[in-house]
Every structure is written in structure tokens, then in C-alpha cells.
Amino acid sequence: MFNAYPDSIGNRLADAIRLLKLPELEDAFSLFYILPTFFHSDLDRGFSIIDYDINEALVSTEDIAALDELGIQIKLDLVLNHLSVRSPQFQDLLCNGEASRYRDFFIDWDEFWKDHGTRDAEGQVVPDKVFLDRLFMRKPSLPILKVRFPDGSLKTYWNTFYQKVDFAEITALDFADIEGLDADAAQILADQIKIVIKDKGYLEAVDLDHVAHLKDDIIKAVCSKREYLGQMDLNARSELVWSFYDETLKKLSGYGAKIIRLDAFAYLHKAPGEPNFFNRPGTWIYLQRLKSMAQRYALTIFPEIHAEYGAGIHQEIAEQGFPVYDFYFPGLLIHALEFGDSHALLRWIGEIRKKGLQTINMLGCHDGIPVLDLRGKHTDGIYRPGLLSDEQIEATMQRIIDRGGLTKNLYDASGKKIDYYQVNATFFSALGEDEDKLLLARAIQMFMPGVPQVWYLDLFAGKNDYEAAKQGRTAGHKEINRTTLHWPDIEAGLRRRVVRDQLALIRLRNTSPAFSGELRVIESDPHQVRLAWVHPEVSVRLEADLCDHSFAVYQDDGTGEALVLASPGHGTGLSVAVGEAERT
């Protein structure tokens, strides 16, 4: 599975399709996970959806037809938990208020908590501590965004993820039409408001007591200069929301999608007194309802969730018949490569096989390298250990941070940092920009159980983009691993061994019948990984050394075992592309 934004390669999806049509990529990919700037969006690089219509600036129906001609199926996102404030639904709500048919489409925070909290000095409902302590925070403040309606009323909506509020330059001229406010007073007021907004970030902190009789007119004038973005949580108690989900799944199927990733689904079910993350049984009820909808349109859905291994949520999802994202693999692999120890990685492979888990795995992706996922968890008074110890996790992640990785944190209800969530870096930079390590990582991934997903930038050994990360956009830290590749980058990359050999490994995985056979883990020393896929027609075997980062791949089609690819540091020093006679 290839994974990219529509404009990750060149300027449009057509440029990525041009890449996939190159002889060097022939037979390499069967699936393309296209990230959600495929749709109209405005924040969080696509995950704040305005609507699910095709974003004509980046995508065309001809692009979709071209992928079908290549035999490449499409995977798309359905962002379950939220929509943009610019969505037609929220804009209708802003325009029509209580008369809007979408008045219950989003979650009115104060209405939700009115019987379970108290109002603070500003009139904001703050949940009682017993409820607040159960909330899972993605930012160091309450998950809310205050919205002022045209009539001047102020409402607070549930906003779990990102928001951005900007004011255009406020001047005395903005108050020129307010009767009873002279030019000097207007200038003083404009200066005061600018200072407060710059310092506090929101209008409500401005003290207007000295002009209380003009307050409504002043606020109206200032609000006309305000632009806010936000991912507003949907109210899944509303049947209108479920009709929207059904319409959207039908639309995605019409685009030719076969697989749908359910983004942020674990935050959808909310109830006072319950966690706002994967509470039970509500989450399961929602998920089964979505599965029934998807089946009507011949869609396979994949729930996306990050949680500690010790919580066992991945196993719960699998037991309900859903594939799971293998967010454990990237951290386990980095640990294995950095410390020459295969124990934890092989234990995880053994668990996947024993429990029959269906997985999608990856090295890098549009998000960060998971950290929290590897940890243990105290549940019901019982501690279930993680895949790595806290000390191993800290050592692994510190190595990535020392190489320029940026951290994403989690917070408790008071806004205090309680844990890393992920580290943002390209996988190549996380490995110290060592080509042998990256190539070995790809070889191991191609021999893992599950569907391998390949981030476009990993394929071309992309490095951390610090300038992009410094731009200060919402979720800008993630841009460290989202550099756009232009055609000269592609041409130069395809001349590099680390790119050509990755493609050889990917092509082998995508075309060899061996990988529809049985995976065998061959006994080895702790610093080695030896994996074989055995099929009646053909078998393939990986021999890897985690200390010197060398490896070799062998294939046996019944006529005897032959070397098909080896790292330069392995034995003969050959680097042979599958199906090619030329040796480099």
C-alpha cells in the first residue's frame, strides 16, 4: 500500500500517478491510501473536513480512473469525530442558530455538562472534578471552542482536537459607526483590544466595563474581524449525523474506494461519567452500526486508534472482526535496530500469528512515530506489561529526539503534561540517516504479517524538514515528515541504491505467492532476525543481522534456493533487484 497526500509528489495527484506508472514502480503497489486533502479541508493537513467532495485543486476524476487502470485500489478516510467550522452544517448553524436543522449536529458543551458541572465567573460550565478527571485530553486546556453568533450570543462547542482563532488588524476605523464613541476613545479602545487579544488570544478577556453601554456594538465590530478554524466534534446522538455518515460512505464508494480508515473513531461516543476515549459499550455499538453501513457499499472499514499495548484495545478490536493498525511495529523495529535485540519484535510477531490478528503496518506515516502504544497499562487494578519496558521506550525515543525528532505530548485535566504521545521525525532521520538501517527496516517490514503500508517519503529516504516544522501552522510539528517531492527529487532518488532496493523488496512482497503462504520464524541468536514465508509454489527467506545491519533475501521456486537481494555488507556484497539480470 502506497501512502501519500495528493500533492506529496509534485503538485497534484496526477503527479503521484505519473510516478506509479514508471517502469521502476511496475508491480510494486496494489493499494493507494490517499490522505484527506483529497477532499475540501482547512486545518490539520486535511483532517478538518469541510465536505467530502473531491478537491478539484488537487484531484480529478481522471486520476481515479487512472488508478483503476493500474489495478491500484483506493483507501480513503472518514473522519468520524469532527467536521470543520467551515462545513455547510456548521455554517448553517451559525447563520440560523436555533432555527437551523443542524442545531444538534455538533455538541453544545454547556448543554452536555449542565447537570454535571458548575458555571465559572465567565459563565462557562466546568465539569465536576469526578467527570473532568475521566477526560482524555489532546491539548493543555478544555476541549472547547467558543463561537459568537450573529445575534451576539456566545456558545461553547466540544472541540477535542485543533483550533485556530485569528483577528485581522483592528483599528479605530472599525468603531467609526458606533454612536457615542469619539475618535480618541476609539483609538484607545482599538489599542487596548489589540494588546489583550495578542496576549490572551481571545476577545472575551477584554475589559469593556467603562463602555458597557456600547459593549454589544463594540463586540460586533471586533467579531467582524475574527476568523476561526476548528474541528468541531459531531453529536453522535443525532440521527442526522448517522445519515451524514451513510451518505458519506456511499460517496466514498462512488469514488472507487474499497477501504475506509475510520479516523478518531474512539472519541466519538461521549457520555457524562465515562471516558471520552473508547468507552464501552458505546464505542462497540457505534462501530457495529458503521460496519453495517459500510457493507451496503462493499467497503472494508479499519478503525484507527492509538492506545497502550497493555490496555488490550487492539485485541478487542480484532476479536470484533476488524483489522487493526500495527502501531507497535515502528517503535519495536527502531529499538531492535538501535540496540541489536530482536526479542520484543519477535514476541510481537508471535502474538500476531498466534491470535490471528489482521494488521496494517508501516515504518513512517503522515503522523508521528508512536510512543504511548508500546507501554503497559494498569487496568482494573491489574498491570499488564507493554511490549517494551518504560526504560527501553525512553532510551529508544531519546535516541530519535537526539537526532532531531519533535515530541507530541498528552495532558491531564489540569493541563499538565503526563506523557509523550508520539515523536515526529522521518523514519530515515530517526535511524540516524543510515541507508543500511533503512533498507534493513524495509526488508523486515516486507516479511511482517499483515499489509505493509509505505510512506512516500520513507521510500525516498527523506530527511527531517525542520524549516517546515517551524512554520508555526496548527500541528506544524508533523510537517517535519511531509516534504513535497518534485520531479528532480524523484529522478535523483531512483538512481540511489536505497530507493531501488526498497522497490525490489516491495515488488517481491507484492507479487510473490510465497506471502500468501505460511510465515515461519526461524530460531536465531538475539541479534538476528530470520523469517521465511512458505507456499507450495515458492518460498522466500530473510536472514538479517541487527548489529551490522546486513541482510539477504533468498527465494526457492522448487529448482533450488537463489539469492534475490542482499545488502552490500552481507557476504558477497551483491545488490540484485528481483527479476533483473544486472548486478550492481
N, C-alpha and C positions, 0 to 999 in steps of 0.2 A: 504494500500500500504506500503510494507516494503521498506526501503531506506538504501542503503549501497554501499560502494566500493566493488569490487570483493574480495579484501583482508582485508575488515573490520573485518571479522570473520576468525581467523586463517590465512592461507597463500594464499588460493585460493578461487575462487567462490564455489568450491566443498564443502568447509567447511561451508559456509553460507547455502548451500543446506542441508547439514547434520543437521544444526540447524533447518531449516524449516521442516524437516522430523520428529523431535522429537514429542512424544505424547503431550508434553506441548504446542506445537505450532500448533497442528492439528486444521484446520478450522480458523486459526487466520488471514491469509492473502490470498488475491486473486490476488495481483499485486506485482511486484518487480521492483522498479526503481533502476537500476544498473548504477552507476556513470561511467564516460567515461574512466577510466583506463581499462575498458572493451576493449578499442581499444589501438593502439600504440600511445603513447603520451610522452611528455618530460618535461613539465613545468606546474605549476598551478594545480597540482594533477589531471591531466587528461584533462584539458580544453584547452591544447595546443596540438591539434591533429596532429599526423604525417600522419596517414592514418586510415581508418575505418575498417581495417581488424581486426579479433579477436586477442587480445593479448594472445598468447598461454602460456605465463608465468603465467597467472592468470586464464584464461578461456578456456574451451574446448567445442566442440560441444555436448559432452555427458552431460555437465552441462545444456545446453539449453534444451536438450531432457528431462532431469530430472525435470526441472521446468514445462515443458509441462505436464509431467505425474502427477505432483502435482496439476495441474489445476491452476497454477500461471502464469499470463500473464506478459510480459516484457515491461518495459518502458525504452527507451534509449534517449541519447542526440544527436542532430545535432547542432554543434557549428557553427552558421551561419556567424559570423562576421570575423572569422580568422582561419588560419592554422599555424602550426609550421614552422619555418625556415628550419626544417629538413624534411618537407613534400617533396614528389617527385616533386611536382610542383615548389617549391622554389629552390630546389637543381638543377633542370633543368635550371631554370633562372640563377642561379649563374654560372653554367657551360657554358651555351651557350649565355648569355647576350641577345642582341637584336635579335639574331637568334633563341631564344627559343620560342616555341609555347605558352609559359606561360608569355611572356613579359608584357601582360596586365592583368594577373590574379590577381596581387596584385597592390596596389595603390602607384604609384610613387608620393611622397609628393610634390616635386618641380614642377613636371608636372601639378599636380592637382591645385596648387596655383599660377602658373607662371603669370597669368593675374590678380591676386588679392592680390599681396604682393610685397615685395622688398627683395633683397638679402642682408644678413648681411655681416660682414667682412670675414666670413669663407665661403661665397658663398651659404649659406643656405637661402632658401626662407622663410620669416616670413610673414604670412598673415597680411594684413592691420588690424588695430585695430577693425574696424567695423565688420570684419569677425571673428577675433580672439575672440572677446567678446562673440560670439554666440556659441563657442565650449564648450562642456561639458567634463570636464577633470576628468580622473580616476587616475591621478598621477600628482605630482607637477612639471611638465615640459611639453614641447610639446610632443604630442603623436607620436613620431617618433623613428626609429632605423636606424642608418647609416650602410650601408653594403658596404664593399670593394670587388670589383670583381677581378677575377684573372689577368685582364689586368691592375690593379692598379686604375681603375676608382672608384669613390665613389658615391653611390646613397642613397637617403633617402626614406624610406618607412613608410607608415602610420602604427602605432603600438599603438592602443588605450590602450591595457592592459599591461601585464607583459613582461619584457625583462630581460635578464641576460647576461653580457659580462664578460668573464674570459680570462686571459692571463696565459699561462704556464710560468714557471720561465725563464726569459730572461738573457742570459749570453753572454760574449764576443765571445764565440764559434759560436753563431748564426750569427756573422758577418765575420767569418773566410774566407769565399769565396768572399768577396767584395774587389775587387782590388783597392788599393789606401788608405786602412784603416789599419793602423798598430795595433798591439796587444794592446798597451797602449790606443790608441784612441778608439778602440773597447770596452775596459773595461769601460772607462769613459762614452761612449755613452750608454752602457748597464745599468750602474748605473743611469744615467740621465733618461732613459726611464722608468725604474722600479719605480723611485720616482714619476714621473709625472702620470703614469698610476694608481699607488696606491692612489695618491691624487685626481686626476681628474676623473679616471675611464674610460678614453678613449684615444686612441692613438693620435688623431688629435691635442691635446693640446701640444704635444712635439715640441719644437723649434729646427728645423733642418737647420736653415739658414747657420750655419757655415760649414755644409757639404752638401750644396744644390746640388752640382754636383753628390752626391751619394744618394740623398734622395729616389729615386724610389727603389733602391736596398735595402736600409735600411728598408723602409716600407714593402716591400715584405717579407723580413726576419722576421720582427716582426709579420706581419699578419699570417705567418705560425704557430705562437704560440697562435693564438687567437681562442677562441671558443665562439660563441654567440648563445643564445636561444632567441626566441621571438615569440609572437603571431601576425603574420602579417595579417593586415586587407585585406580582399578579395575585389576585384573590381567588384561590382555587376552590373556595366555597361557592363561587358564582358559576352557574351553568353556562353563562355567556363565555367565560374563559374556556370551558371544555369544548364549546362549539368552535371557538377560535383554534384550539389545538387540532381538532378534527379537520377543519378547513386547511390548516397549515400542512398537516401530514399529506393530505390529498394534493396540495400544491407541490410539495417536495417530490412526491411520487411522479407527478406530471413532468418535473424536470429530468426524470430518469434516475433519480436517486434510488438505491437499493438498501442502503444502510443509513440509519439516523442515530447520531450521537445525542443523547439527552443531557445537555449541559445544565449544571447546577440543579439537577432534579431533587437532590437530597434536602434542599432548602425550601421546597415548595409547600409541604404540609406544615401548617403552623397552628398551634393551639396553646392558650394560656396554661402555664404549668408544665408544659412539655418542652424539650429542646427544640430549637428551630432548625435542627440539622438531623435528618434521618430519624424522626421519631416514629415509633411503631404503635399500632399497626397502620397508621395513616399513610405512611410512605408506600407501604406494600399495596394498599388499596388503590392509590393513585397510579402506581406503576403497572398493576394488572389492567387497569382501565385503559392506560395508554397502549399497552401491548395489544389489547383487543382492537383498538382503533387502528394501530399500525398494520395488523393482519389484514384488515379490509383493503389496504392499499399495497399488499405484498411487500411490506417493509420490515426489515430486521432492526430492532432498537437496541442500543448499547447504553446503559446507564453510566454516567461519568461521575466518579466520586473519589475524593481523597480522604482517607481515614487511616488511623494507626492499624498496622497489621494485627496487633493484639486485640483490637475491637472485633475482629472476625467478620466485618461487614462484607468483605469481598466474598467470603464463603456463603453468607446468607443470600447474596445476590445470585451466586452460581446455583445454589440449591433451588432457587425460584425459576431456574431455567434460562437465565440471562448470561451472555458472555460478560467478562469483566476486563477492565483495563489493568494491565500489569504495571502499575506504578512503582512496584518494588524493584523491578529489574534494573533501571538505570543506576540507582544508588548501590545495589548489590554488585553490579558489574564494575563500577568505579572502585569500590572497596577491593574487589578481587584483583583488579589490575594494579592498584596502587600498593597493595600490601602482599601480593603474591599468594593469596589464600582463597581457595575455591570452595571452602567448606559451606559457607552460608548460601552461596549461589547454587551449589549442587543440592543442598537441602530443599531450597525453594523449587527447583526443577522436579525433585522427587515428589513434593507435595502437589504440584500441578498434575503430575501423571497419576498419582495415587487417587486424588479426588476428582479426576476427570474435568478439571477447570478448562473452560474455553476462554482464551485470553487474546488481547491485542497488546503487543509490547512495542517499545520504542527506545531509542537512545535519547535524543533530544526531541523537543516539540515546541509549539508556539508558546508554551508556558515555561515554568522552571523545572529544575531537577528536584524531585520530591525528597523531603527530609522526614516530615511527620509520619509518612506512610510506613517507615521502617521500624517505628518504635513499638514497644509493648504498651499494655493498657490495663489499668485497674477497672474491672467491671464486676459489679455485684459483690464487692469485697474480695474478688479473686484477681491476682495479677497474672496476665497472660503475656509471656515474653515476646519481644519483637524478633525480627529476622536478624538484626544486629543489636549488640548492646549499645547503651547510650554512649559509652566511651568510643566504640567503633564508629558510630554515627558522627559524633563530634569530630573525631580525627579525620574522617573522610570528607566531611563538609568543610572543615577548616582548611584542608588542602585546596579545595575548589575556591574558597574565599581568598586564600593567599595568592591564587592565580588570577584574581580579578573578579570573582563571582560576587553578585549582589544578593542580599538576603531579603526575603519577604517574610514578615512576622505575623503571628497571631496575638490576640489581645483578650484580656478578661473584661468583665463588665465595667470595671473602673477605668479602662483604657491602658492598663499596664501590660507591657509585653510579657507573654508567658512562654513563647516557643518560636523557633523557626517554623516557617511553613514550607518554604522552598528556597533554593538558591538559583539565581538566574545567571546563566552562562551558556555559551555554546558547548556542546559536548567535547569538541576538539580542544577548546581552551581549558575546559575542566580537566582534561587529561594532560595538561602542560604542553599542548600543541605538538604532541608527539605522533607522527604519522603511523608508526608501527603499532602504538596503542590503539589508535582509532581503527585501523584495519583489523586488528585482533578483536576489538569490541564488535565490529560489524560481523566478523566471522562467527563469533559466539551467538550474536543475535539471530543470525540466519539458521542456526541449529537449535534455537529455542523452540519449545512447543508454543503453538498459537500463531496468530497472524502478525508478521513483522511490519511495522509502520516506519517509514523512512522520512525524516525531516529533510527538506531540500538542502538546508544549509550544512547539515552533517555530511551529506553526500559529497559536497564540495569543500569539506574541511574548513568551514567558516570559522573565523576568529571573533572574539568578543568585540562588539561595536560600542565603545564607550561614549562616543560622541552622540549616538542616537539615544543612549540611555540618559544622557544629561539634558536632553531637550526639555524635560520637565512636564511632558504630557501626562495625563492620567494613566497610571500603570506603565509609565515610561521605562521603568527598570526592565521590563520584559523586552524592550526594543534592542537590548544587548544581543539578542539571538534572533533577530528578524530582518537582517540586512537584505535589501533587494539585490539580486544578482542580475547584471546586464549581460548582453551577448558576449562582449570581450571576456567577462569573468567565466562564462560557460566554456568558451573556446579554450581559454588558458587552463581551466580545470580539467577538461577532458584529455589534456596532454599529461596530467600528473598521474603517477602510479597509484597514489592513494585513492583517486577517483576511479580509475579504470578497474582496479582490483576490487573495489567495493561493488561496482556494477557487475563484475564477473560473479561475485558471491550472490548478489541479489538475483541475477539471472538464473543461477543454478537453483536457488531456492524456489523461484517462480515456475520453473519448467520441469524439474526432475521429479519423476514419480516416486522417488525414494521418500520424499517428505509427506506423502500420504500413507506411508507405512508405519512402522513401529520405531519409537525413539528408545535407544538403549544408552545408558550411562555406563561407561567402561571404567572399571576400578583403576585408580591412578593415585599418584602422590599428591599431597595438598596443594602444590604449586602448579598442578596441571589440570587441564580440562580435556576429557576425551569423550566425545559424543558420536553416536552413529545412528543413522536412520536406515532401516532395513525394509525392503519391499521385494516381492517375488521377482520383479524385473531388474531392479538395480538397488545398490546400497551406496551410501556416502558416509565418510568418516572424517571427523575433525580431531586433530592432535594439536593441542595448544599448550604453551608454556607461559605462565603468568609472570615469571621472573624476567626472562629475556624478551618476552612479548613476540615470540616467534610462533608460527603455526603452519600446518599443512592440511590440505583437504584432498582426500583420496576418493575415487569412485570405482565401483566394480559392477559391470553390466553382465557378468557371467563369463567373461572371457579373461578375467584376471584383473587385479587392482592396479589402477594407474593414478599417478599424481595429476590433479587438475589445477591446483593453485597452491602456492607456498609463499610465505613471506621471505624477503631477501635474507633474513637472519636464520632461516631454517634449513639446515643440512645443505642441500645442493645449491641454495641461493636462487632457485627458479621463481619466476613470477609468470605463470602461464594462465591466460584467460581461457575460460571454458569455451570449447568449440573452435578455438583458434590454433593454427599450426605454429604461428610465430611465437618465439620466446624472447622476452625482454629481460 
